[in-house]
């Protein structure tokens, strides 16, 4: 399996519209309509980067990276944060998520060499996602964050190695 990342514009929702999730996973993420609406309304589009995960010319996943002034309030300066990460239900269980996680780290190392940490939040009761992240090189920072929409979040981080 050879996975790659493809940069998406803030108007490329149609390219990832087929990435449906299991009903029990949907409660933990914003809809793609909401994500792309937020991307399109962003005053600093140069600081939010949408990507698709591509395997054999098929888009299997999607995520957004945020940096600098676009960082969420729970993130310290100098990091990049991962948002809205999803692998479509028909593609899950094939290692595409872990491959994407490695590719994100490589992208950061190459394109933002001064950044040493990738961070994200995961809902405390989202056991499946937490397990995925912990087995994909992330560690728990012991910090928590309360999100009005999704509740208590654990803050996780992955160290980025230099190229």
Secondary structure, DSSP 4 states (H G I P E B T S, - for coil): --EEEEEE-TT-HHHHTT----HHHHTTS--HHHHHHHHHH-S-GGGEEEEEEEETTEEEEEEEEEEGGG--TTSPTT-EEEEEEEE-GGGTTSSHHHHHHHHHHHHHHHH-TT--EEEEEEETT-HHHHHHHHTTT-EEEEEEEEETTTEEEEEEEEE----
